[in-house]
Amino acid sequence: MADDELDSLYWAPLDAFTAERKRLAAEAKERGDVDTAQAISAARKPTAAAWIVNRLALAHRDARQRLLDLGERLRAAHAAMDGEQIRNLSVEQHALINELVRDALDAAEVGKPSAAVRDDITSTLQAAVADPEVADRLGRLAKPEHWSGFGGFGFGDGETNVDKKADKPDQQLKELNAAVAAAERATADADAALSEREAERDAAARHRDEALAGLRQAERSLKRSETSYAQAREASRSAAEVLHEAKARLQRLHRR
């Protein structure tokens, strides 16, 4: 029961959170459900970014699992130092985060958030990929989370100095592999950003072409209108001349 009521609480409009929390806690207490009342009363009002991410998790129940699955595959790729897989998954991560940011804004009915709020939404979703505990908290967040990135998988901290000297070539190889993986991630991010910019450029070009086509159509319509106007003006002038001549003839007849 507490989960359903907490879902209702975190789905409520942000400016109604406090009143809704008070109402739900009072209802639970009135029916004797002390544990639920305490859980509701302990719920912290989220920041704007956290509220938007919570809305995403509540509206799109598969979002949490998609983030968890991607995080698991990324950790496996880093543990195996599989540079190609890391690069592919980094591209997938970039696309998934962008998709979920859009879904989150739609779920929260937020058209144009501030840059800071959008950054907090993005960092929280990235943190959910990196940390399963963050993913598990989606829908109940009080503040945005931050992503520190992947790296260092499979390296222990308990080596002695002798071990480190003996393993120095291996350590150097690991460091080089890690550097390559980091460079590949950066390349993947750059490629993904390039793809986005290309899509934006293509969209802008389409809008320009549509605008030019609209302008040409408007110019053709204007030309037709000007031609029609000129014809109507000439017809009006001719009719005025005929009228003038008819009046003149009528006056001459009256003089006779």
N, C-alpha and C positions, 0 to 999 in steps of 0.2 A: 504493500500500500504506500509506503514512504516513497518508493521509486516513482510511482505514478504522480504523486503530489509534487515531488521535486521536479519532475518533468514539467508539470503544469507551472510551477513557480519560475523555472528558468526559461520557459517559453513566453511568459508574460512580458508585455512591453517594459522596457527598462525603467521608465519613469513610474511604473506601477508596481515595481518589484517589492518595495518595502511594505506597501499596503497589502499586497497579495500574500507575502510571507506572514504577516500578522494574521490575516484572515484564515489561511490554511492551518497555521499552528493552533489557532483558537478552536477551529473545527475538530482537529485531531484531539486536542485536550478535552473538548466537550464530550467526545465519544469514548474517552478513557484510554486513548492510544498515546501513552506518555512518550514512548520511544520515537514515534513518528513526529510528535509535537516538538521534541527536543532536536531531532534532525532538521526539521524545517526552520526552527528558530536559529539554529547554528549556521544556516546557509548564508554566505556572504554575498552582498550585492556585487555583481560583476562590473568590471569596466566596460566601456562601449565595445572594444575589440573582443573581449572575452564573451560578452553577451552575444555578439554576432556569430562567433565560432560555436557557442552552445546551441544557437538556433540551427546552425548547419547540422550538428550531430543529431539533433532531435528531428529535423525535417528529412534528413538523408541518413537513414540508419546504417547504410553500407559504407559511409565515409570513413568511420573509425576503422573498420576491417581493411579497407583499401590502404589506408595509411600504415596499419600494422603489417600487412603483407609486404608492402614495398620496403618498409624498414627491415624486415627479416631478410629479404633478398639482398638488400644493400650490405647488411652486416656480413652475410655469407660471402659476398663478393669481395669485401675488404679483407675478411679473414683469409680468403684464398689468394689475395692480391691479384685478382683477375681484372686487369686494367680495362679490357674491352667491355666486360660485363658492367664494371663500375661506370664506364662512360655511357653505355646504353641505359642503365638504370638512372643515371643522373638526368638524362634527357627525359625519361619517363617521369621522374620526380618533378622536374620543372613543369611539365605539362599537367600533371595531376594537381599540383599546388595551385596553378593558375585556374584550373577548372573548379576546384573546391572554393577558392576565393570568390569566384563569380557566384557559385551556388550559395555560399554563405551570405553574400550581399542580397541575393534574391530572397533567401529565406527570411532575412531580417527586414526586407523591404527598404533597403538603404540604397539610394541611387548613386550618390557620389560622396564616399567617405573622405575624410581628410587623409593626407598622405601618411600621417603618423598612425592613424587607425588601420589603414590598409597594410602598412608595414608590420604592425603588431599581429594582424590576422595571419599574414604570410609567415612570420617567424613562429607563431604558435603551431601552425600546420606543419612546418618544417621540424619543429621540436617533437611533434607527434610521430613523425617518421623516425626520428633518431632515438626516441625514448618511449618504449611501450607504456610506461607509467603515465606519461602525458596523454597518450592516445586513450588510455582507459578513463582519464578524467574529463574527456570531451563531453560536453553537456552539463558539466558541473563546475566549470572554471570560474574563478573569481578575478583572475588577472591573466594577461597574456604570458606565454612562455617564450623562451628564446633558445635557438638552435646553435650548438657549438660545432656541429659538423661531425663527420665520421673520420676515423683515423686511429692508429695505434692499436688495432685489434690484434690480439694474440701475443702482445708483448707484456712480459711480467716485470715486476719491480724488485724482485728478490734476488737478483744476480749479485755475486761477489765481484770484486775488482779482478780477481784471477779469471773468473768466468768471462768477464767482459773482454779482457785482453785476448783470451783464447778464441772468443767468438767474434772478434773484431771484423774479420771479413764478412761473416754472416750478418753482423749488425749493419755493416756498410751496405750490403746487398738489400737488406730489409729497408734501410733508409732510402736507398735509390728507388726501390720499388714503390715505397710510399710517396716519394717525390713524383714519380711517373704517374701514379694513380691520382695525385692531387692535380697535376698538370692536365691529365685527361678529364678530370672533373671540371676544371676551369674551361677547357676547350669545349666540353659538352654544354656548359652553361652559356659560353659565348655563341656556340652554334644555335642553341635554342633561342637566345636573344636575337641573333641575326634572323632566324626564321620569323620571329615575331615582328621585327622591323620590316622584313620583306612583305609580310602579310599586311602590315599597316600601310606600307608604300603602295601595294597593289590596291588596297581599299581606297586610298586617297586618289589613285589614278582613276579608279572606276567612278568615284564621286565627281572628279574633274570632268571625265568624259560625259557623264550623265548631265552635269551642269552645262557643258558646251552644247550637247544635243538639245537640252532645254532652251538654251540661248538661241540656237539656230532656229528651233521651232517658233520661238517667240518673235524672232526677226521676220520669219516667213509670215506669221500671223499679222505682224505690224504692216508688212508690205501689202498684204491682201487688204487690210483695213484701210490703208492709205489710198489704195487703188479704188476701193469701194467708195471712200469718202470723196475722192476726186470726181468719180462718176456721178455720185449723188449731188455734188456741188454744181457740176455742169448741167445736170438735169434740172436742178433748182433754178439755175440762171436762165436756162432755156424757157422753163415754165414762166418765170418772171417776165421775160421778153414777150412771150405770147400773151400773157395777161395784160401787159402794158399796151401792146398793139391792139388787143381787143377793146380795152377801155378807150383808147384813142378813136377807134372806129365808131364806138358807141356814142362818144361825144360829138363826132362829126354828123352822125345821123340825127342827133337831137337838135343841132343847129339849123338843119334844113327846114 
